[in-house]
């Protein structure tokens, strides 16, 4: 009698990989040759969020390729069946707007990460240059304004299927 082929528990594996990535500097550097010069396009972890998120999504076959930009990642996600959802779900991808600074100015880059629960998200930190846990909207300023607006939550139907043949 033939043994049944094991089936990958996609959602559980995906979620554990996100949780286990906390503290990792794996996504800190990625070099391209630009104008004949080797260039770290992630700027030593300052710009690593898209590479982090897209690498995990790619590993599970949830997007077509890895990316270094938020716009490229979101475009690939939408082409690959990711849908915006109204209410966050554990494991959803979060798209944040520009970082708001204490002096009233804003950063230049949107941001990506993963929703865990109402108090926790996981994403690359441009400050520490590693993957960190933080509040989903990065907390609030003294006046109550959130530090980073959530523009969208994204979900893929493949995360609803507990078993996928490998």
N, CA, C and O of each residue as an XYZ file, in Angstrom:
664
protein
N       0.845     -1.179      0.000
C       0.000      0.000      0.000
C       0.892      1.243      0.000
O       1.799      1.379      0.821
N       0.609      2.141     -0.939
C       1.403      3.371     -1.059
C       1.056      4.339      0.067
O      -0.103      4.474      0.461
N       2.077      5.001      0.565
C       1.867      6.011      1.590
C       1.293      7.280      0.967
O       1.653      7.662     -0.146
N       0.401      7.918      1.702
C      -0.169      9.173      1.227
C       0.913     10.251      1.276
O       1.652     10.367      2.254
N       0.989     11.033      0.206
C       1.973     12.113      0.140
C       1.645     13.180      1.180
O       0.488     13.579      1.307
N       2.649     13.649      1.927
C       2.392     14.705      2.921
C       1.860     15.968      2.252
O       2.184     16.260      1.101
N       1.050     16.701      2.980
C       0.464     17.939      2.468
C       0.965     19.098      3.314
O       0.929     19.053      4.544
N       1.423     20.114      2.648
C       1.937     21.302      3.316
C       0.809     22.066      3.984
O      -0.207     22.361      3.355
N       0.986     22.383      5.243
C       0.063     23.243      5.978
C       0.502     24.686      5.703
O       1.295     25.257      6.452
N      -0.024     25.260      4.624
C       0.441     26.551      4.142
C       0.261     27.646      5.188
O       1.225     28.327      5.537
N      -0.944     27.825      5.686
C      -1.190     28.937      6.590
C      -0.347     28.836      7.858
O       0.279     29.814      8.265
N      -0.327     27.671      8.479
C       0.442     27.491      9.707
C       1.931     27.726      9.454
O       2.593     28.398     10.244
N       2.455     27.186      8.369
C       3.875     27.366      8.041
C       4.187     28.824      7.747
O       5.198     29.355      8.206
N       3.319     29.468      6.983
C       3.463     30.885      6.627
C       3.486     31.747      7.891
O       4.365     32.592      8.058
N       2.523     31.528      8.772
C       2.440     32.320      9.992
C       3.658     32.096     10.893
O       4.206     33.055     11.436
N       4.083     30.850     11.055
C       5.247     30.569     11.896
C       6.515     31.172     11.300
O       7.387     31.627     12.040
N       6.626     31.182      9.975
C       7.799     31.783      9.350
C       7.825     33.293      9.613
O       8.887     33.860      9.870
N       6.674     33.935      9.550
C       6.598     35.364      9.867
C       7.028     35.585     11.316
O       7.885     36.424     11.589
N       6.439     34.839     12.239
C       6.756     35.008     13.657
C       8.229     34.705     13.947
O       8.861     35.396     14.746
N       8.770     33.676     13.301
C      10.163     33.290     13.542
C      11.175     34.234     12.898
O      12.369     34.160     13.187
N      10.703     35.111     12.038
C      11.616     36.050     11.375
C      12.001     37.226     12.278
O      12.957     37.942     11.978
N      11.277     37.431     13.369
C      11.550     38.559     14.265
C      12.997     38.486     14.757
O      13.460     37.450     15.235
N      13.695     39.616     14.625
C      15.100     39.704     15.023
C      16.075     39.408     13.898
O      17.281     39.596     14.056
N      15.570     38.949     12.773
C      16.438     38.575     11.665
C      16.965     39.790     10.913
O      16.248     40.765     10.686
N      18.238     39.707     10.534
C      18.859     40.708      9.670
C      19.050     40.139      8.263
O      19.766     40.728      7.454
N      18.429     39.017      7.966
C      18.580     38.325      6.685
C      18.268     39.223      5.487
O      18.874     39.070      4.427
N      17.347     40.140      5.643
C      16.883     40.967      4.525
C      17.541     42.340      4.496
O      17.014     43.261      3.873
N      18.664     42.491      5.148
C      19.303     43.793      5.328
C      20.024     44.313      4.085
O      20.078     45.523      3.867
N      20.574     43.423      3.275
C      21.379     43.842      2.123
C      21.008     43.053      0.884
O      20.726     41.857      0.951
N      21.011     43.738     -0.248
C      20.804     43.110     -1.552
C      21.524     43.977     -2.577
O      21.223     45.161     -2.726
N      22.472     43.377     -3.278
C      23.337     44.148     -4.176
C      22.946     43.974     -5.634
O      22.652     42.871     -6.095
N      22.951     45.082     -6.339
C      22.763     45.140     -7.781
C      23.947     45.912     -8.359
O      24.540     46.754     -7.686
N      24.279     45.618     -9.599
C      25.263     46.432    -10.295
C      24.487     47.524    -11.026
O      23.674     47.250    -11.908
N      24.759     48.757    -10.637
C      24.081     49.915    -11.216
C      25.154     50.869    -11.701
O      25.982     51.340    -10.920
N      25.136     51.154    -13.001
C      26.150     52.047    -13.572
C      27.562     51.530    -13.361
O      28.496     52.307    -13.160
N      27.711     50.192    -13.411
C      29.029     49.592    -13.247
C      29.505     49.491    -11.803
O      30.633     49.067    -11.553
N      28.654     49.878    -10.847
C      29.046     49.870     -9.437
C      28.116     48.962     -8.630
O      26.898     48.999     -8.808
N      28.693     48.149     -7.745
C      27.890     47.324     -6.846
C      27.205     48.231     -5.829
O      27.859     49.005     -5.131
N      25.865     48.125     -5.755
C      25.079     49.016     -4.903
C      24.127     48.212     -4.037
O      23.391     47.366     -4.543
N      24.135     48.469     -2.738
C      23.187     47.850     -1.821
C      21.875     48.632     -1.933
O      21.728     49.699     -1.337
N      20.928     48.094     -2.699
C      19.678     48.813     -2.949
C      18.773     48.874     -1.711
O      17.816     49.647     -1.679
N      19.074     48.067     -0.704
C      18.284     48.094      0.528
C      18.873     49.038      1.572
O      18.330     49.191      2.666
N      19.981     49.660      1.221
C      20.642     50.655      2.076
C      20.839     50.147      3.501
O      20.446     50.788      4.476
N      21.466     48.962      3.586
C      21.810     48.345      4.867
C      20.591     48.166      5.775
O      20.683     48.347      6.989
N      19.450     47.811      5.177
C      18.246     47.517      5.949
C      17.268     48.656      6.087
O      16.181     48.463      6.632
N      17.613     49.829      5.616
C      16.694     50.963      5.703
C      15.470     50.762      4.809
O      14.372     51.204      5.146
N      15.662     50.092      3.666
C      14.595     49.938      2.677
C      14.257     48.469      2.427
O      14.033     48.077      1.282
N      14.219     47.658      3.474
C      14.098     46.206      3.319
C      12.686     45.641      3.414
O      12.512     44.435      3.241
N      11.680     46.453      3.679
C      10.350     45.898      3.929
C       9.801     45.118      2.745
O       9.255     44.031      2.931
N       9.931     45.640      1.541
C       9.376     44.961      0.370
C      10.112     43.654      0.095
O       9.493     42.655     -0.273
N      11.423     43.661      0.272
C      12.188     42.430      0.066
C      11.791     41.381      1.099
O      11.641     40.206      0.763
N      11.621     41.793      2.341
C      11.185     40.879      3.396
C       9.823     40.272      3.063
O       9.686     39.050      3.017
N       8.826     41.107      2.835
C       7.472     40.618      2.588
C       7.421     39.807      1.299
O       6.877     38.703      1.290
N       7.975     40.333      0.215
C       7.884     39.615     -1.057
C       8.635     38.290     -1.019
O       8.218     37.333     -1.671
N       9.728     38.214     -0.274
C      10.473     36.954     -0.180
C       9.636     35.870      0.489
O       9.623     34.727      0.033
N       8.937     36.221      1.570
C       8.095     35.227      2.236
C       6.912     34.834      1.356
O       6.559     33.657      1.282
N       6.305     35.797      0.698
C       5.178     35.482     -0.183
C       5.634     34.608     -1.343
O       4.939     33.666     -1.723
N       6.788     34.913     -1.903
C       7.339     34.140     -3.014
C       7.653     32.703     -2.578
O       7.401     31.758     -3.325
N       8.192     32.546     -1.389
C       8.544     31.235     -0.868
C       7.334     30.301     -0.827
O       7.471     29.093     -1.021
N       6.159     30.859     -0.576
C       4.937     30.060     -0.531
C       4.159     30.084     -1.848
O       3.024     29.610     -1.901
N       4.750     30.627     -2.902
C       4.107     30.645     -4.209
C       2.923     31.589     -4.276
O       2.013     31.385     -5.080
N       2.921     32.629     -3.434
C       1.792     33.556     -3.367
C       1.988     34.805     -4.218
O       1.070     35.615     -4.347
N       3.172     34.970     -4.800
C       3.446     36.018     -5.787
C       4.427     35.444     -6.803
O       4.980     34.361     -6.610
N       4.633     36.185     -7.887
C       5.455     35.701     -8.981
C       6.949     35.830     -8.804
O       7.706     35.017     -9.335
N       7.397     36.850     -8.058
C       8.831     37.045     -7.853
C       9.076     37.912     -6.627
O       8.149     38.489     -6.057
N      10.349     37.992     -6.231
C      10.735     38.857     -5.120
C      10.896     40.278     -5.636
O      11.157     40.491     -6.820
N      10.737     41.252     -4.739
C      10.799     42.662     -5.128
C      11.598     43.479     -4.120
O      11.796     43.069     -2.977
N      12.050     44.641     -4.572
C      12.750     45.570     -3.689
C      11.934     46.826     -3.413
O      12.353     47.671     -2.621
N      10.784     46.960     -4.050
C       9.960     48.152     -3.842
C       8.550     47.768     -3.392
O       8.045     46.694     -3.717
N       7.943     48.661     -2.647
C       6.574     48.454     -2.198
C       5.642     48.404     -3.401
O       4.786     47.523     -3.478
N       5.791     49.329     -4.337
C       4.879     49.356     -5.487
C       4.991     48.083     -6.319
O       3.973     47.552     -6.763
N       6.200     47.586     -6.538
C       6.374     46.343     -7.284
C       5.769     45.156     -6.565
O       5.185     44.276     -7.197
N       5.905     45.124     -5.247
C       5.335     44.030     -4.451
C       3.820     44.062     -4.516
O       3.190     43.035     -4.765
N       3.228     45.227     -4.296
C       1.768     45.340     -4.311
C       1.221     45.002     -5.698
O       0.207     44.312     -5.804
N       1.868     45.469     -6.746
C       1.419     45.159     -8.109
C       1.435     43.650     -8.346
O       0.476     43.101     -8.888
N       2.512     42.978     -7.946
C       2.615     41.527     -8.102
C       1.565     40.822     -7.249
O       0.954     39.853     -7.698
N       1.351     41.293     -6.033
C       0.331     40.694     -5.174
C      -1.037     40.754     -5.855
O      -1.753     39.754     -5.898
N      -1.396     41.908     -6.379
C      -2.708     42.057     -7.009
C      -2.823     41.168     -8.248
O      -3.888     40.603     -8.497
N      -1.757     41.036     -9.021
C      -1.760     40.139    -10.190
C      -1.846     38.675     -9.774
O      -2.330     37.832    -10.529
N      -1.368     38.380     -8.560
C      -1.306     37.001     -8.070
C      -2.503     36.601     -7.217
O      -2.484     35.547     -6.582
N      -3.537     37.423     -7.195
C      -4.770     37.047     -6.524
C      -4.973     37.608     -5.131
O      -5.955     37.262     -4.473
N      -4.083     38.459     -4.662
C      -4.285     39.099     -3.362
C      -5.403     40.123     -3.502
O      -5.467     40.857     -4.489
N      -6.282     40.166     -2.506
C      -7.422     41.078     -2.513
C      -7.372     41.965     -1.273
O      -6.948     41.531     -0.202
N      -7.809     43.206     -1.432
C      -7.966     44.069     -0.261
C      -9.130     43.543      0.565
O     -10.155     43.124      0.027
N      -8.952     43.573      1.886
C     -10.023     43.157      2.799
C     -10.324     44.309      3.751
O      -9.450     45.123      4.050
N     -11.554     44.370      4.218
C     -11.971     45.467      5.094
C     -11.470     45.306      6.518
O     -11.069     46.282      7.152
N     -11.490     44.085      7.021
C     -11.063     43.806      8.391
C      -9.797     42.966      8.356
O      -9.717     42.007      7.590
N      -8.806     43.309      9.173
C      -7.562     42.542      9.153
C      -7.753     41.118      9.664
O      -8.615     40.849     10.500
N      -6.935     40.224      9.146
C      -6.900     38.833      9.584
C      -5.459     38.496      9.933
O      -4.531     39.064      9.358
N      -5.270     37.593     10.853
C      -3.928     37.179     11.210
C      -3.213     36.675      9.954
O      -3.715     35.802      9.245
N      -2.037     37.240      9.696
C      -1.259     36.879      8.523
C      -1.491     37.770      7.312
O      -0.804     37.626      6.301
N      -2.452     38.694      7.399
C      -2.701     39.605      6.276
C      -1.481     40.497      6.061
O      -0.754     40.813      7.003
N      -1.269     40.894      4.819
C      -0.229     41.870      4.514
C      -0.824     43.256      4.740
O      -1.941     43.550      4.313
N      -0.050     44.102      5.423
C      -0.470     45.485      5.664
C       0.325     46.401      4.740
O       1.542     46.268      4.610
N      -0.376     47.329      4.104
C       0.253     48.415      3.351
C       0.038     49.685      4.159
O      -1.094     50.107      4.393
N       1.158     50.291      4.584
C       1.104     51.541      5.342
C       1.431     52.721      4.430
O       2.110     52.573      3.414
N       0.935     53.886      4.814
C       1.295     55.124      4.137
C       2.649     55.612      4.614
O       3.397     54.882      5.264
N       2.949     56.840      4.286
C       4.231     57.432      4.651
C       4.353     57.591      6.165
O       3.373     57.876      6.854
N       5.558     57.403      6.663
C       5.841     57.554      8.085
C       5.667     59.018      8.479
O       6.182     59.917      7.814
N       4.939     59.243      9.562
C       4.781     60.597     10.089
C       5.859     60.818     11.135
O       6.104     59.956     11.979
N       6.492     61.958     11.077
C       7.584     62.249     12.007
C       7.124     63.209     13.102
O       6.135     63.924     12.949
N       7.860     63.207     14.202
C       7.525     64.062     15.347
C       7.460     65.540     14.982
O       6.706     66.300     15.589
N       8.252     65.949     13.989
C       8.293     67.368     13.622
C       7.194     67.770     12.628
O       7.171     68.900     12.140
N       6.282     66.826     12.336
C       5.179     67.126     11.437
C       5.454     66.808      9.977
O       4.543     66.885      9.152
N       6.685     66.453      9.638
C       6.992     66.071      8.265
C       6.693     64.580      8.080
O       6.333     63.881      9.027
N       6.846     64.121      6.863
C       6.616     62.701      6.617
C       7.773     62.108      5.836
O       8.524     62.810      5.158
N       7.893     60.786      5.953
C       8.923     60.067      5.219
C       8.597     59.992      3.736
O       7.575     60.508      3.285
N       9.482     59.339      2.983
C       9.339     59.275      1.530
C       8.824     57.937      1.021
O       8.554     57.792     -0.171
N       8.682     56.955      1.911
C       8.375     55.600      1.454
C       7.153     55.022      2.163
O       6.952     55.211      3.363
N       6.340     54.305      1.369
C       5.282     53.505      1.973
C       5.953     52.263      2.582
O       7.158     52.071      2.418
N       5.194     51.436      3.271
C       5.783     50.344      4.039
C       4.889     49.115      3.970
O       3.672     49.234      3.829
N       5.495     47.924      4.070
C       4.772     46.652      4.071
C       5.159     45.817      5.279
O       6.284     45.900      5.771
N       4.226     45.021      5.746
C       4.489     44.081      6.831
C       3.305     43.155      6.983
O       2.453     43.065      6.099
N       3.258     42.467      8.109
C       2.242     41.455      8.356
C       1.442     41.772      9.620
O       2.001     42.175     10.640
N       0.136     41.585      9.535
C      -0.761     41.777     10.665
C      -0.774     40.503     11.509
O      -0.913     39.406     10.968
N      -0.632     40.638     12.820
C      -0.707     39.497     13.724
C      -1.979     39.583     14.580
O      -2.757     38.631     14.636
N      -2.181     40.711     15.237
C      -3.413     40.918     16.007
C      -3.584     42.418     16.229
O      -2.802     43.212     15.708
N      -4.587     42.808     16.989
C      -4.896     44.220     17.193
C      -3.796     45.024     17.850
O      -3.817     46.254     17.808
N      -2.837     44.351     18.454
C      -1.726     45.029     19.114
C      -0.377     44.764     18.440
O       0.633     45.347     18.834
N      -0.349     43.889     17.426
C       0.934     43.447     16.885
C       0.938     43.337     15.371
O       0.032     42.772     14.759
N       1.982     43.893     14.793
C       2.316     43.680     13.384
C       3.804     43.325     13.366
O       4.522     43.569     14.336
N       4.251     42.752     12.266
C       5.663     42.405     12.111
C       6.131     42.965     10.780
O       5.521     42.725      9.738
N       7.240     43.727     10.834
C       7.806     44.285      9.607
C       9.272     44.625      9.844
O       9.776     44.537     10.963
N       9.940     45.012      8.767
C      11.317     45.466      8.882
C      11.344     46.854      9.521
O      10.534     47.720      9.187
N      12.281     47.051     10.437
C      12.454     48.360     11.059
C      13.597     49.095     10.375
O      14.716     48.586     10.305
N      13.319     50.282      9.877
C      14.390     51.080      9.269
C      15.316     51.651     10.338
O      16.427     52.079     10.026
N      14.871     51.663     11.595
C      15.720     52.151     12.689
C      16.739     51.100     13.124
O      17.936     51.380     13.191
N      16.261     49.890     13.420
C      17.164     48.838     13.899
C      17.708     47.967     12.778
O      18.686     47.244     12.964
N      17.072     48.039     11.609
C      17.499     47.304     10.409
C      17.317     45.794     10.535
O      18.022     45.021      9.888
N      16.361     45.378     11.377
C      15.976     43.977     11.512
C      14.452     43.891     11.550
O      13.762     44.907     11.639
N      13.941     42.665     11.481
C      12.505     42.440     11.536
C      12.058     42.581     12.993
O      12.653     41.992     13.895
N      10.996     43.374     13.209
C      10.521     43.647     14.576
C       9.014     43.519     14.687
O       8.278     43.611     13.705
N       8.581     43.300     15.930
C       7.164     43.393     16.300
C       6.897     44.857     16.678
O       7.762     45.528     17.241
N       5.704     45.336     16.365
C       5.312     46.695     16.741
C       3.799     46.799     16.661
O       3.135     45.873     16.193
N       3.257     47.906     17.109
C       1.812     48.126     17.021
C       1.428     48.282     15.546
O       2.206     48.835     14.770
N       0.247     47.807     15.147
C      -0.141     47.910     13.735
C      -0.119     49.318     13.146
O       0.114     49.463     11.946
N      -0.353     50.361     13.946
C      -0.251     51.714     13.391
C       0.933     52.473     13.992
O       1.004     53.699     13.908
N       1.858     51.729     14.596
C       3.073     52.280     15.198
C       2.796     53.167     16.404
O       3.660     53.941     16.816
N       1.604     53.064     16.972
C       1.274     53.874     18.135
C       0.755     55.238     17.726
O       0.433     55.479     16.562
N       0.681     56.120     18.704
C       0.128     57.446     18.445
C       1.051     58.537     18.979
O       1.886     58.308     19.854
N       0.869     59.723     18.422
C       1.533     60.914     18.927
C       0.770     61.389     20.163
O      -0.344     60.926     20.412
N       1.347     62.299     20.937
C       0.644     62.808     22.135
C      -0.755     63.357     21.841
O      -1.633     63.310     22.703
N      -0.965     63.883     20.615
C      -2.289     64.418     20.287
C      -3.281     63.339     19.855
O      -4.431     63.645     19.540
N      -2.837     62.066     19.837
C      -3.717     60.955     19.483
C      -3.648     60.530     18.028
O      -4.214     59.497     17.668
N      -2.974     61.291     17.183
C      -2.853     60.931     15.778
C      -1.950     59.702     15.644
O      -0.914     59.609     16.301
N      -2.360     58.751     14.775
C      -1.543     57.556     14.573
C      -0.248     57.922     13.851
O      -0.212     58.852     13.046
N       0.801     57.183     14.150
C       2.106     57.477     13.563
C       2.224     57.005     12.120
O       3.012     57.551     11.347
N       1.446     55.998     11.757
C       1.486     55.525     10.372
C       0.092     55.038      9.993
O      -0.463     54.154     10.644
N      -0.471     55.623      8.929
C      -1.798     55.230      8.475
C      -1.740     53.892      7.756
O      -0.834     53.641      6.961
N      -2.714     53.037      8.041
C      -2.857     51.775      7.322
C      -3.704     52.076      6.092
O      -4.857     52.490      6.207
N      -3.116     51.863      4.908
C      -3.818     52.126      3.657
C      -4.670     50.941      3.223
O      -5.745     51.120      2.650
N      -4.182     49.712      3.500
C      -4.925     48.524      3.076
C      -4.403     47.287      3.795
O      -3.249     47.212      4.215
N      -5.310     46.324      3.914
C      -4.957     44.968      4.319
C      -5.187     44.096      3.096
O      -6.170     44.276      2.377
N      -4.284     43.151      2.857
C      -4.406     42.244      1.720
C      -4.463     40.798      2.204
O      -3.804     40.418      3.172
N      -5.269     40.003      1.499
C      -5.434     38.588      1.829
C      -5.439     37.760      0.560
O      -5.932     38.196     -0.481
N      -4.884     36.557      0.656
C      -4.878     35.617     -0.479
C      -5.697     34.395     -0.104
O      -5.537     33.842      0.984
N      -6.573     33.977     -1.002
C      -7.463     32.836     -0.730
C      -6.684     31.554     -0.439
O      -7.198     30.672      0.250
N      -5.471     31.430     -0.942
C      -4.685     30.218     -0.668
C      -4.393     30.053      0.820
O      -4.122     28.944      1.280
N      -4.447     31.141      1.566
C      -4.224     31.043      3.011
C      -5.435     30.479      3.729
O      -5.341     30.117      4.902
N      -6.585     30.394      3.040
C      -7.777     29.786      3.610
C      -7.756     28.274      3.514
O      -8.476     27.582      4.235
N      -6.920     27.765      2.612
C      -6.878     26.316      2.368
C      -5.816     25.702      3.277
O      -4.625     25.972      3.120
N      -6.252     24.877      4.228
C      -5.265     24.345      5.172
C      -4.309     23.320      4.572
O      -3.207     23.144      5.092
N      -4.692     22.646      3.506
C      -3.841     21.611      2.950
C      -3.588     21.843      1.451
O      -4.523     22.045      0.676
N      -2.320     21.811      1.065
C      -1.949     21.916     -0.348
C      -0.983     20.786     -0.643
O      -0.008     20.589      0.082
N      -1.249     20.048     -1.700
C      -0.390     18.936     -2.087
C       0.990     19.458     -2.488
O       1.091     20.437     -3.227
N       2.043     18.815     -2.008
C       3.401     19.224     -2.385
C       4.045     18.205     -3.291
O       5.190     18.386     -3.708
